[in-house]
């Protein structure tokens, strides 16, 4: 009885502290390292629900019931990197890769735009140091950006990995609104173990250069690769300091053909908690619920944790693959805007209009103009 009483008293104290921290967040007060770490450490079911409730409240205050929808087009799966967590690492010779032609990309763009997305994410693996090959692929990417903008006027995100500043400027001039480049972790030791022979600083610098070129940036972290709560806290603070416009978290899924293929898989609870903490730490940012991790079945939980963007939407019959889950739900047409609408409704949410999304982009760019970002790079 005394042990049970002691446990209940400890939980009551934790709940009181949680309510105090959530109250600060609800008053739009900035959360510090200790508070973010405390929120990320929650494990009591009742306290976690309080956290999710607060995250939804903050999301609704800034975005109402509107959710943005992102189409995903992985058009070139060749990659020069050897990341230990990624199926598409260059050392994985068992993987069947593809490089879509311009005609195939045009067909895929038409299909995903017609389905009703607000943005097209053009994704490719990082290019080797061969200058000729790199120039060809960068020109193709710029051409695809112009294609989307000309035929649909839907905003474009580019995800080409680390590229030269001149390429970022060309992509911005072609009409790209977003640059996505994920650090995955801000723990430099863990970064060096997972992103083999890659430069931590170059990856951060590319994001700063993209901001200076006039693009918004998406930053992301990976959960379940050996990080600690302190690491996750540092990730969130680094994302906030970077002034990333969209902040993403995804649970690591062990991949065949990688050094981490037998890594102990983690459930999605820490990802859901982290989505909620991201919302409280950065209330006005876009936070994705990715269909590439849990598919349609995992969408409701991510939205109820505070997400307000559905990413990795794809239409079937295009021969396109996902990243964390290469085939999950794609050919079953469970990753389309029509498929997710019942889930949005069940969460009391609805898809925004394209004009609403464009308006958010305009307001965000006015708040953080390229000239101000250029000063930070300098």
TORKEZA-586044 format. One record per residue (C-alpha): residue in one letter; x, y, z. Coordinates in nm, 4 decimals, decimal comma, padded with zeros to 6 digits. Layout:
BEGIN
<atom aa="A" px="X" py="Y" pz="Z"/>
...
//
This chain:
BEGIN
<atom aa="X" px="00,0000" py="00,0000" pz="00,0000"/>
<atom aa="X" px="00,2813" py="00,2422" pz="00,0879"/>
<atom aa="X" px="00,4523" py="00,1669" pz="-00,2440"/>
<atom aa="X" px="00,1290" py="00,2301" pz="-00,4337"/>
<atom aa="X" px="00,0715" py="00,5519" pz="-00,2422"/>
<atom aa="X" px="00,4257" py="00,6697" pz="-00,3160"/>
<atom aa="X" px="00,3824" py="00,5964" pz="-00,6845"/>
<atom aa="X" px="00,0523" py="00,7842" pz="-00,7001"/>
<atom aa="X" px="00,2034" py="01,0842" pz="-00,5228"/>
<atom aa="X" px="00,4928" py="01,0888" pz="-00,7707"/>
<atom aa="X" px="00,2496" py="01,0744" pz="-01,0634"/>
<atom aa="X" px="00,0429" py="01,3562" pz="-00,9166"/>
<atom aa="X" px="00,3550" py="01,5734" pz="-00,8935"/>
<atom aa="X" px="00,4471" py="01,4912" pz="-01,2528"/>
<atom aa="X" px="00,0951" py="01,5734" pz="-01,3679"/>
<atom aa="X" px="00,1034" py="01,9066" pz="-01,1838"/>
<atom aa="X" px="00,4382" py="01,9934" pz="-01,3427"/>
<atom aa="X" px="00,3051" py="01,8867" pz="-01,6832"/>
<atom aa="X" px="00,0020" py="02,1121" pz="-01,6473"/>
<atom aa="X" px="00,2296" py="02,4024" pz="-01,5545"/>
<atom aa="X" px="00,4476" py="02,3491" pz="-01,8632"/>
<atom aa="X" px="00,1442" py="02,3076" pz="-02,0894"/>
<atom aa="X" px="-00,0047" py="02,6272" pz="-01,9485"/>
<atom aa="X" px="00,3132" py="02,8133" pz="-02,0498"/>
<atom aa="X" px="00,2905" py="02,6677" pz="-02,3993"/>
<atom aa="X" px="-00,0783" py="02,7572" pz="-02,4284"/>
<atom aa="X" px="00,0126" py="03,1144" pz="-02,3330"/>
<atom aa="X" px="00,2578" py="03,1089" pz="-02,6268"/>
<atom aa="X" px="00,5609" py="03,1310" pz="-02,3981"/>
<atom aa="X" px="00,8873" py="02,9891" pz="-02,5314"/>
<atom aa="X" px="00,9835" py="02,6502" pz="-02,3884"/>
<atom aa="X" px="01,3407" py="02,5896" pz="-02,2727"/>
<atom aa="X" px="01,5598" py="02,2789" pz="-02,2772"/>
<atom aa="X" px="01,4370" py="02,1379" pz="-01,9447"/>
<atom aa="X" px="01,0703" py="02,1863" pz="-02,0336"/>
<atom aa="X" px="01,1041" py="02,0305" pz="-02,3790"/>
<atom aa="X" px="01,2971" py="01,7370" pz="-02,2344"/>
<atom aa="X" px="01,0311" py="01,6896" pz="-01,9665"/>
<atom aa="X" px="00,7529" py="01,6807" pz="-02,2255"/>
<atom aa="X" px="00,9427" py="01,4328" pz="-02,4436"/>
<atom aa="X" px="00,9892" py="01,2037" pz="-02,1410"/>
<atom aa="X" px="00,6174" py="01,1556" pz="-02,0694"/>
<atom aa="X" px="00,5107" py="00,7919" pz="-02,0398"/>
<atom aa="X" px="00,1945" py="00,7988" pz="-01,8288"/>
<atom aa="X" px="-00,1066" py="00,7433" pz="-02,0579"/>
<atom aa="X" px="-00,3162" py="01,0130" pz="-01,8939"/>
<atom aa="X" px="-00,0381" py="01,2704" pz="-01,9109"/>
<atom aa="X" px="00,0291" py="01,1879" pz="-02,2757"/>
<atom aa="X" px="-00,3366" py="01,2586" pz="-02,3562"/>
<atom aa="X" px="-00,3055" py="01,5957" pz="-02,1807"/>
<atom aa="X" px="-00,0033" py="01,6656" pz="-02,4010"/>
<atom aa="X" px="-00,1931" py="01,5703" pz="-02,7177"/>
<atom aa="X" px="-00,4937" py="01,7814" pz="-02,6129"/>
<atom aa="X" px="-00,2699" py="02,0857" pz="-02,5674"/>
<atom aa="X" px="-00,1003" py="02,0271" pz="-02,9043"/>
<atom aa="X" px="-00,4351" py="02,0093" pz="-03,0848"/>
<atom aa="X" px="-00,5519" py="02,3246" pz="-02,9078"/>
<atom aa="X" px="-00,2421" py="02,5153" pz="-03,0213"/>
<atom aa="X" px="-00,2687" py="02,3807" pz="-03,3765"/>
<atom aa="X" px="-00,6326" py="02,4837" pz="-03,4024"/>
<atom aa="X" px="-00,5503" py="02,8295" pz="-03,2709"/>
<atom aa="X" px="-00,2970" py="02,8890" pz="-03,5491"/>
<atom aa="X" px="-00,4467" py="02,6838" pz="-03,8339"/>
<atom aa="X" px="-00,8098" py="02,6157" pz="-03,7458"/>
<atom aa="X" px="-00,9345" py="02,2880" pz="-03,8895"/>
<atom aa="X" px="-00,7398" py="02,3211" pz="-04,2161"/>
<atom aa="X" px="-00,4831" py="02,0592" pz="-04,3228"/>
<atom aa="X" px="-00,2425" py="02,0857" pz="-04,6172"/>
<atom aa="X" px="-00,1808" py="01,7945" pz="-04,8575"/>
<atom aa="X" px="00,1566" py="01,7143" pz="-05,0187"/>
<atom aa="X" px="00,2066" py="01,4953" pz="-05,3225"/>
<atom aa="X" px="00,5307" py="01,2943" pz="-05,3390"/>
<atom aa="X" px="00,7265" py="01,2121" pz="-05,6541"/>
<atom aa="X" px="01,0531" py="01,0203" pz="-05,6082"/>
<atom aa="X" px="01,1800" py="01,0442" pz="-05,9655"/>
<atom aa="X" px="01,5409" py="00,9208" pz="-05,9294"/>
<atom aa="X" px="01,6362" py="00,6592" pz="-05,6685"/>
<atom aa="X" px="02,0111" py="00,6615" pz="-05,7433"/>
<atom aa="X" px="02,2062" py="00,8080" pz="-05,4521"/>
<atom aa="X" px="02,5778" py="00,8557" pz="-05,3857"/>
<atom aa="X" px="02,5377" py="00,8554" pz="-05,0069"/>
<atom aa="X" px="02,5884" py="00,5506" pz="-04,7882"/>
<atom aa="X" px="02,3555" py="00,6281" pz="-04,4973"/>
<atom aa="X" px="02,3329" py="00,3273" pz="-04,2663"/>
<atom aa="X" px="01,9561" py="00,3705" pz="-04,2174"/>
<atom aa="X" px="01,8473" py="00,4112" pz="-04,5816"/>
<atom aa="X" px="01,7442" py="00,1403" pz="-04,8273"/>
<atom aa="X" px="01,8616" py="00,3605" pz="-05,1153"/>
<atom aa="X" px="02,2225" py="00,3802" pz="-04,9887"/>
<atom aa="X" px="02,4750" py="00,3393" pz="-05,2680"/>
<atom aa="X" px="02,6126" py="00,0142" pz="-05,1222"/>
<atom aa="X" px="02,2750" py="-00,1617" pz="-05,1471"/>
<atom aa="X" px="02,3273" py="-00,3436" pz="-05,4769"/>
<atom aa="X" px="02,0214" py="-00,5658" pz="-05,4272"/>
<atom aa="X" px="01,7750" py="-00,2808" pz="-05,4732"/>
<atom aa="X" px="01,6091" py="-00,2240" pz="-05,8086"/>
<atom aa="X" px="01,6404" py="00,1463" pz="-05,8851"/>
<atom aa="X" px="01,4828" py="00,3732" pz="-06,1431"/>
<atom aa="X" px="01,5312" py="00,7113" pz="-06,3112"/>
<atom aa="X" px="01,2038" py="00,8447" pz="-06,4505"/>
<atom aa="X" px="01,2015" py="01,0086" pz="-06,7927"/>
<atom aa="X" px="01,0667" py="01,3582" pz="-06,8505"/>
<atom aa="X" px="00,7484" py="01,2117" pz="-07,0021"/>
<atom aa="X" px="00,6974" py="00,9827" pz="-06,7022"/>
<atom aa="X" px="00,7488" py="01,2706" pz="-06,4616"/>
<atom aa="X" px="00,5015" py="01,4843" pz="-06,6556"/>
<atom aa="X" px="00,2384" py="01,2079" pz="-06,6368"/>
<atom aa="X" px="00,2987" py="01,1591" pz="-06,2651"/>
<atom aa="X" px="00,2792" py="01,5326" pz="-06,1959"/>
<atom aa="X" px="-00,0490" py="01,5589" pz="-06,3854"/>
<atom aa="X" px="-00,1968" py="01,2667" pz="-06,1911"/>
<atom aa="X" px="-00,0945" py="01,3861" pz="-05,8449"/>
<atom aa="X" px="-00,1991" py="01,7479" pz="-05,9091"/>
<atom aa="X" px="-00,5350" py="01,6344" pz="-06,0444"/>
<atom aa="X" px="-00,5895" py="01,4305" pz="-05,7278"/>
<atom aa="X" px="-00,6072" py="01,7548" pz="-05,5276"/>
<atom aa="X" px="-00,2738" py="01,8144" pz="-05,3531"/>
<atom aa="X" px="-00,1481" py="02,1577" pz="-05,2480"/>
<atom aa="X" px="00,2194" py="02,0902" pz="-05,3222"/>
<atom aa="X" px="00,4375" py="01,8553" pz="-05,5271"/>
<atom aa="X" px="00,7539" py="01,7258" pz="-05,3587"/>
<atom aa="X" px="01,0157" py="01,6430" pz="-05,6248"/>
<atom aa="X" px="01,2607" py="01,4042" pz="-05,4595"/>
<atom aa="X" px="01,5839" py="01,2502" pz="-05,5837"/>
<atom aa="X" px="01,8926" py="01,0850" pz="-05,4392"/>
<atom aa="X" px="02,2056" py="01,2929" pz="-05,3922"/>
<atom aa="X" px="02,4272" py="01,3182" pz="-05,6993"/>
<atom aa="X" px="02,7858" py="01,1929" pz="-05,7165"/>
<atom aa="X" px="03,0839" py="01,4259" pz="-05,7487"/>
<atom aa="X" px="03,0910" py="01,3644" pz="-06,1237"/>
<atom aa="X" px="03,0300" py="01,7196" pz="-06,2442"/>
<atom aa="X" px="02,8802" py="01,6205" pz="-06,5782"/>
<atom aa="X" px="02,6276" py="01,3809" pz="-06,4218"/>
<atom aa="X" px="02,5406" py="01,6348" pz="-06,1549"/>
<atom aa="X" px="02,4761" py="01,9129" pz="-06,4048"/>
<atom aa="X" px="02,2426" py="01,6902" pz="-06,6065"/>
<atom aa="X" px="02,0351" py="01,5936" pz="-06,3024"/>
<atom aa="X" px="02,0209" py="01,9466" pz="-06,1625"/>
<atom aa="X" px="01,9002" py="02,0761" pz="-06,4995"/>
<atom aa="X" px="01,6367" py="01,8027" pz="-06,5065"/>
<atom aa="X" px="01,5195" py="01,8974" pz="-06,1588"/>
<atom aa="X" px="01,4947" py="02,2661" pz="-06,2526"/>
<atom aa="X" px="01,2999" py="02,1696" pz="-06,5644"/>
<atom aa="X" px="01,0592" py="01,9605" pz="-06,3568"/>
<atom aa="X" px="01,0037" py="02,2544" pz="-06,1221"/>
<atom aa="X" px="00,9198" py="02,4777" pz="-06,4163"/>
<atom aa="X" px="00,6912" py="02,2070" pz="-06,5538"/>
<atom aa="X" px="00,4857" py="02,1906" pz="-06,2349"/>
<atom aa="X" px="00,4638" py="02,5673" pz="-06,2070"/>
<atom aa="X" px="00,3644" py="02,6103" pz="-06,5712"/>
<atom aa="X" px="00,1036" py="02,3368" pz="-06,5902"/>
<atom aa="X" px="-00,0569" py="02,3621" pz="-06,2480"/>
<atom aa="X" px="00,0769" py="02,6601" pz="-06,0518"/>
<atom aa="X" px="00,0900" py="02,4268" pz="-05,7510"/>
<atom aa="X" px="00,3832" py="02,5125" pz="-05,5196"/>
<atom aa="X" px="00,6895" py="02,2876" pz="-05,5419"/>
<atom aa="X" px="00,9230" py="02,1408" pz="-05,2832"/>
<atom aa="X" px="01,2635" py="02,0099" pz="-05,3948"/>
<atom aa="X" px="01,4421" py="01,7338" pz="-05,2035"/>
<atom aa="X" px="01,7758" py="01,6757" pz="-05,3828"/>
<atom aa="X" px="02,0032" py="01,6457" pz="-05,0807"/>
<atom aa="X" px="02,2999" py="01,8809" pz="-05,0440"/>
<atom aa="X" px="02,3535" py="02,0827" pz="-05,3624"/>
<atom aa="X" px="02,5731" py="02,3847" pz="-05,4495"/>
<atom aa="X" px="02,4460" py="02,7323" pz="-05,3698"/>
<atom aa="X" px="02,4247" py="02,8136" pz="-05,7415"/>
<atom aa="X" px="02,1858" py="02,5208" pz="-05,7889"/>
<atom aa="X" px="01,9688" py="02,6381" pz="-05,5016"/>
<atom aa="X" px="01,9477" py="02,9806" pz="-05,6635"/>
<atom aa="X" px="01,8531" py="02,8229" pz="-05,9965"/>
<atom aa="X" px="01,5826" py="02,6109" pz="-05,8309"/>
<atom aa="X" px="01,4414" py="02,9190" pz="-05,6578"/>
<atom aa="X" px="01,4463" py="03,1084" pz="-05,9887"/>
<atom aa="X" px="01,2657" py="02,8157" pz="-06,1545"/>
<atom aa="X" px="00,9847" py="02,8553" pz="-05,9017"/>
<atom aa="X" px="01,0612" py="02,6184" pz="-05,6125"/>
<atom aa="X" px="00,9015" py="02,7400" pz="-05,2885"/>
<atom aa="X" px="01,0568" py="02,4808" pz="-05,0574"/>
<atom aa="X" px="01,3881" py="02,3067" pz="-04,9985"/>
<atom aa="X" px="01,3850" py="01,9920" pz="-04,7849"/>
<atom aa="X" px="01,7112" py="01,8641" pz="-04,6404"/>
<atom aa="X" px="01,6993" py="01,6544" pz="-04,3240"/>
<atom aa="X" px="01,9752" py="01,6517" pz="-04,0670"/>
<atom aa="X" px="01,8020" py="01,3557" pz="-03,8932"/>
<atom aa="X" px="02,0054" py="01,4273" pz="-03,5770"/>
<atom aa="X" px="02,1998" py="01,7214" pz="-03,4358"/>
<atom aa="X" px="02,4157" py="01,4869" pz="-03,2291"/>
<atom aa="X" px="02,7344" py="01,5072" pz="-03,4356"/>
<atom aa="X" px="02,8636" py="01,1680" pz="-03,3184"/>
<atom aa="X" px="02,5369" py="00,9968" pz="-03,4121"/>
<atom aa="X" px="02,5290" py="01,1898" pz="-03,7403"/>
<atom aa="X" px="02,8736" py="01,0557" pz="-03,8324"/>
<atom aa="X" px="02,7613" py="00,6984" pz="-03,7600"/>
<atom aa="X" px="02,4443" py="00,7194" pz="-03,9679"/>
<atom aa="X" px="02,5347" py="00,9622" pz="-04,2483"/>
<atom aa="X" px="02,8655" py="00,8015" pz="-04,3375"/>
<atom aa="X" px="03,1361" py="01,0361" pz="-04,4741"/>
<atom aa="X" px="02,8979" py="01,3318" pz="-04,4986"/>
<atom aa="X" px="02,9558" py="01,6825" pz="-04,3696"/>
<atom aa="X" px="02,7325" py="01,7920" pz="-04,0834"/>
<atom aa="X" px="02,8151" py="02,1588" pz="-04,1454"/>
<atom aa="X" px="02,7588" py="02,1409" pz="-04,5221"/>
<atom aa="X" px="02,4093" py="02,0071" pz="-04,4632"/>
<atom aa="X" px="02,3199" py="02,2921" pz="-04,2289"/>
<atom aa="X" px="02,4822" py="02,5464" pz="-04,4602"/>
<atom aa="X" px="02,2750" py="02,4275" pz="-04,7575"/>
<atom aa="X" px="01,9569" py="02,5005" pz="-04,5630"/>
<atom aa="X" px="02,0790" py="02,8488" pz="-04,4738"/>
<atom aa="X" px="02,1679" py="02,9121" pz="-04,8374"/>
<atom aa="X" px="01,8239" py="02,7954" pz="-04,9485"/>
<atom aa="X" px="01,6649" py="03,0437" pz="-04,7092"/>
<atom aa="X" px="01,8856" py="03,3183" pz="-04,8518"/>
<atom aa="X" px="01,7735" py="03,2158" pz="-05,2008"/>
<atom aa="X" px="01,4142" py="03,2839" pz="-05,1046"/>
<atom aa="X" px="01,2950" py="02,9304" pz="-05,0332"/>
<atom aa="X" px="01,1224" py="02,8021" pz="-04,7223"/>
<atom aa="X" px="01,2912" py="02,5010" pz="-04,5632"/>
<atom aa="X" px="01,1800" py="02,1719" pz="-04,4169"/>
<atom aa="X" px="01,3981" py="02,0129" pz="-04,1502"/>
<atom aa="X" px="01,3566" py="01,6609" pz="-04,0156"/>
<atom aa="X" px="01,4707" py="01,4180" pz="-03,7506"/>
<atom aa="X" px="01,4690" py="01,0405" pz="-03,7252"/>
<atom aa="X" px="01,3618" py="00,8548" pz="-03,4110"/>
<atom aa="X" px="01,4867" py="00,5117" pz="-03,3096"/>
<atom aa="X" px="01,8473" py="00,5275" pz="-03,4328"/>
<atom aa="X" px="02,0143" py="00,5326" pz="-03,0916"/>
<atom aa="X" px="01,9289" py="00,8832" pz="-02,9760"/>
<atom aa="X" px="01,8518" py="00,9952" pz="-02,6199"/>
<atom aa="X" px="01,5839" py="01,2316" pz="-02,4910"/>
<atom aa="X" px="01,8532" py="01,4983" pz="-02,4657"/>
<atom aa="X" px="01,9347" py="01,4410" pz="-02,8341"/>
<atom aa="X" px="01,5691" py="01,4848" pz="-02,9300"/>
<atom aa="X" px="01,5550" py="01,8018" pz="-02,7223"/>
<atom aa="X" px="01,8640" py="01,9397" pz="-02,8957"/>
<atom aa="X" px="01,7087" py="01,8521" pz="-03,2324"/>
<atom aa="X" px="01,3963" py="02,0531" pz="-03,1560"/>
<atom aa="X" px="01,5911" py="02,3531" pz="-03,0304"/>
<atom aa="X" px="01,8199" py="02,3409" pz="-03,3367"/>
<atom aa="X" px="01,5171" py="02,3289" pz="-03,5684"/>
<atom aa="X" px="01,3697" py="02,6269" pz="-03,3890"/>
<atom aa="X" px="01,6980" py="02,8198" pz="-03,4033"/>
<atom aa="X" px="01,7196" py="02,7425" pz="-03,7754"/>
<atom aa="X" px="01,3718" py="02,8945" pz="-03,8115"/>
<atom aa="X" px="01,2672" py="02,5963" pz="-04,0210"/>
<atom aa="X" px="00,9235" py="02,6531" pz="-04,1701"/>
<atom aa="X" px="00,8219" py="02,2872" pz="-04,1650"/>
<atom aa="X" px="00,9540" py="02,0431" pz="-03,9047"/>
<atom aa="X" px="00,9231" py="01,6686" pz="-03,9434"/>
<atom aa="X" px="00,9817" py="01,3630" pz="-03,7255"/>
<atom aa="X" px="00,9654" py="01,0015" pz="-03,8434"/>
<atom aa="X" px="01,0222" py="00,6675" pz="-03,6746"/>
<atom aa="X" px="01,3092" py="00,4655" pz="-03,8200"/>
<atom aa="X" px="01,2017" py="00,1490" pz="-03,9991"/>
<atom aa="X" px="01,4810" py="-00,1118" pz="-04,0386"/>
<atom aa="X" px="01,5612" py="-00,1648" pz="-04,4050"/>
<atom aa="X" px="01,6934" py="-00,4721" pz="-04,5867"/>
<atom aa="X" px="02,0325" py="-00,4259" pz="-04,7457"/>
<atom aa="X" px="02,1556" py="-00,1835" pz="-04,4781"/>
<atom aa="X" px="02,3842" py="-00,2164" pz="-04,1726"/>
<atom aa="X" px="02,0784" py="-00,1422" pz="-03,9553"/>
<atom aa="X" px="01,8579" py="-00,4117" pz="-04,1095"/>
<atom aa="X" px="01,8388" py="-00,6030" pz="-03,7791"/>
<atom aa="X" px="01,7997" py="-00,2940" pz="-03,5638"/>
<atom aa="X" px="01,5316" py="-00,3358" pz="-03,2988"/>
<atom aa="X" px="01,2235" py="-00,1597" pz="-03,4393"/>
<atom aa="X" px="01,0575" py="00,1000" pz="-03,2192"/>
<atom aa="X" px="00,6881" py="00,1663" pz="-03,1762"/>
<atom aa="X" px="00,5499" py="00,5015" pz="-03,2847"/>
<atom aa="X" px="00,4743" py="00,6443" pz="-02,9392"/>
<atom aa="X" px="00,7873" py="00,8593" pz="-02,9183"/>
<atom aa="X" px="00,7170" py="00,9943" pz="-03,2665"/>
<atom aa="X" px="00,3642" py="01,0938" pz="-03,1628"/>
<atom aa="X" px="00,4908" py="01,2579" pz="-02,8454"/>
<atom aa="X" px="00,7562" py="01,4420" pz="-03,0451"/>
<atom aa="X" px="00,4976" py="01,5707" pz="-03,2944"/>
<atom aa="X" px="00,3054" py="01,7172" pz="-03,0006"/>
<atom aa="X" px="00,6174" py="01,8741" pz="-02,8500"/>
<atom aa="X" px="00,7164" py="02,0214" pz="-03,1864"/>
<atom aa="X" px="00,3712" py="02,1795" pz="-03,2026"/>
<atom aa="X" px="00,4088" py="02,3341" pz="-02,8569"/>
<atom aa="X" px="00,7677" py="02,4482" pz="-02,9159"/>
<atom aa="X" px="00,6950" py="02,5886" pz="-03,2652"/>
<atom aa="X" px="00,3197" py="02,6563" pz="-03,2724"/>
<atom aa="X" px="00,3046" py="02,8369" pz="-03,6069"/>
<atom aa="X" px="00,5068" py="02,5845" pz="-03,8113"/>
<atom aa="X" px="00,3871" py="02,3154" pz="-04,0465"/>
<atom aa="X" px="00,4238" py="01,9655" pz="-03,9006"/>
<atom aa="X" px="00,3714" py="01,6632" pz="-04,1251"/>
<atom aa="X" px="00,1944" py="01,3366" pz="-04,0642"/>
<atom aa="X" px="00,3748" py="01,1120" pz="-04,3103"/>
<atom aa="X" px="00,1938" py="00,8287" pz="-04,4856"/>
<atom aa="X" px="00,5349" py="00,6778" pz="-04,5589"/>
<atom aa="X" px="00,5729" py="00,5488" pz="-04,2029"/>
<atom aa="X" px="00,2422" py="00,4137" pz="-04,0743"/>
<atom aa="X" px="00,0364" py="00,4435" pz="-04,3907"/>
<atom aa="X" px="-00,3312" py="00,5304" pz="-04,3820"/>
<atom aa="X" px="-00,3820" py="00,3302" pz="-04,0607"/>
<atom aa="X" px="-00,1377" py="00,5523" pz="-03,8702"/>
<atom aa="X" px="-00,2657" py="00,8862" pz="-03,9959"/>
<atom aa="X" px="-00,5302" py="00,9558" pz="-03,7316"/>
<atom aa="X" px="-00,2845" py="00,9200" pz="-03,4430"/>
<atom aa="X" px="-00,0404" py="01,1644" pz="-03,6021"/>
<atom aa="X" px="-00,3103" py="01,4211" pz="-03,6717"/>
<atom aa="X" px="-00,4401" py="01,3857" pz="-03,3169"/>
<atom aa="X" px="-00,0870" py="01,4550" pz="-03,1922"/>
<atom aa="X" px="-00,0868" py="01,7999" pz="-03,3514"/>
<atom aa="X" px="00,0202" py="01,7520" pz="-03,7149"/>
<atom aa="X" px="-00,1392" py="01,9724" pz="-03,9805"/>
<atom aa="X" px="00,0129" py="01,8455" pz="-04,3075"/>
<atom aa="X" px="-00,0354" py="01,5056" pz="-04,4723"/>
<atom aa="X" px="00,2741" py="01,4142" pz="-04,6727"/>
<atom aa="X" px="00,3776" py="01,1352" pz="-04,9099"/>
<atom aa="X" px="00,0472" py="01,1318" pz="-05,0947"/>
<atom aa="X" px="00,0860" py="00,9257" pz="-05,4140"/>
<atom aa="X" px="-00,1403" py="00,7984" pz="-05,6884"/>
<atom aa="X" px="-00,1214" py="00,4350" pz="-05,8054"/>
<atom aa="X" px="-00,0018" py="00,3041" pz="-06,1421"/>
<atom aa="X" px="00,2888" py="00,5488" pz="-06,1736"/>
<atom aa="X" px="00,5686" py="00,3083" pz="-06,0778"/>
<atom aa="X" px="00,6826" py="00,5359" pz="-05,7972"/>
<atom aa="X" px="00,8247" py="00,4301" pz="-05,4608"/>
<atom aa="X" px="00,8253" py="00,5623" pz="-05,1067"/>
<atom aa="X" px="01,1329" py="00,5993" pz="-04,8896"/>
<atom aa="X" px="01,0794" py="00,4490" pz="-04,5438"/>
<atom aa="X" px="00,8191" py="00,2108" pz="-04,6879"/>
<atom aa="X" px="00,8822" py="00,1480" pz="-05,0551"/>
<atom aa="X" px="00,5364" py="00,0113" pz="-05,1429"/>
<atom aa="X" px="00,3083" py="00,0724" pz="-04,8435"/>
<atom aa="X" px="-00,0526" py="00,1518" pz="-04,9482"/>
<atom aa="X" px="00,0491" py="00,2973" pz="-05,2866"/>
<atom aa="X" px="-00,1036" py="00,0573" pz="-05,5379"/>
<atom aa="X" px="-00,4072" py="00,0061" pz="-05,3122"/>
<atom aa="X" px="-00,4889" py="00,3785" pz="-05,3635"/>
<atom aa="X" px="-00,4710" py="00,4370" pz="-04,9877"/>
<atom aa="X" px="-00,2293" py="00,7290" pz="-05,0212"/>
<atom aa="X" px="-00,4524" py="00,9648" pz="-05,2169"/>
<atom aa="X" px="-00,6440" py="01,2774" pz="-05,1068"/>
<atom aa="X" px="-00,9743" py="01,0886" pz="-05,1491"/>
<atom aa="X" px="-00,8524" py="00,8047" pz="-04,9270"/>
<atom aa="X" px="-00,7495" py="01,0287" pz="-04,6387"/>
<atom aa="X" px="-01,0560" py="01,2548" pz="-04,6286"/>
<atom aa="X" px="-01,2594" py="01,0223" pz="-04,4002"/>
<atom aa="X" px="-00,9664" py="01,0241" pz="-04,1568"/>
<atom aa="X" px="-00,9535" py="01,4032" pz="-04,1608"/>
<atom aa="X" px="-01,3271" py="01,4134" pz="-04,0899"/>
<atom aa="X" px="-01,2892" py="01,1719" pz="-03,7974"/>
<atom aa="X" px="-01,0362" py="01,4141" pz="-03,6463"/>
<atom aa="X" px="-01,2606" py="01,7169" pz="-03,6963"/>
<atom aa="X" px="-01,0336" py="01,8424" pz="-03,9757"/>
<atom aa="X" px="-01,0660" py="01,9148" pz="-04,3461"/>
<atom aa="X" px="-00,8398" py="01,9741" pz="-04,6442"/>
<atom aa="X" px="-00,7549" py="02,3375" pz="-04,7031"/>
<atom aa="X" px="-00,7995" py="02,5044" pz="-05,0392"/>
<atom aa="X" px="-00,5022" py="02,5691" pz="-05,2649"/>
<atom aa="X" px="-00,5527" py="02,9429" pz="-05,2173"/>
<atom aa="X" px="-00,5345" py="02,9002" pz="-04,8398"/>
<atom aa="X" px="-00,2051" py="02,7183" pz="-04,8750"/>
<atom aa="X" px="-00,0626" py="02,9799" pz="-05,1105"/>
<atom aa="X" px="-00,1707" py="03,2487" pz="-04,8650"/>
<atom aa="X" px="00,0140" py="03,0752" pz="-04,5803"/>
<atom aa="X" px="00,3299" py="03,0602" pz="-04,7934"/>
<atom aa="X" px="00,3068" py="03,4316" pz="-04,8727"/>
<atom aa="X" px="00,2618" py="03,5297" pz="-04,5093"/>
<atom aa="X" px="00,5492" py="03,3073" pz="-04,4006"/>
<atom aa="X" px="00,7869" py="03,4472" pz="-04,6623"/>
<atom aa="X" px="00,6980" py="03,8019" pz="-04,5619"/>
<atom aa="X" px="00,7771" py="03,7165" pz="-04,2006"/>
<atom aa="X" px="01,1209" py="03,5747" pz="-04,2865"/>
<atom aa="X" px="01,2353" py="03,7510" pz="-04,6070"/>
<atom aa="X" px="01,5321" py="03,6184" pz="-04,8053"/>
<atom aa="X" px="01,7360" py="03,9339" pz="-04,7376"/>
<atom aa="X" px="01,7213" py="03,8705" pz="-04,3625"/>
<atom aa="X" px="01,8249" py="03,5083" pz="-04,4129"/>
<atom aa="X" px="02,1131" py="03,6168" pz="-04,6377"/>
<atom aa="X" px="02,2512" py="03,8288" pz="-04,3540"/>
<atom aa="X" px="02,2603" py="03,5206" pz="-04,1311"/>
<atom aa="X" px="02,4473" py="03,3187" pz="-04,3950"/>
<atom aa="X" px="02,7024" py="03,5967" pz="-04,4300"/>
//
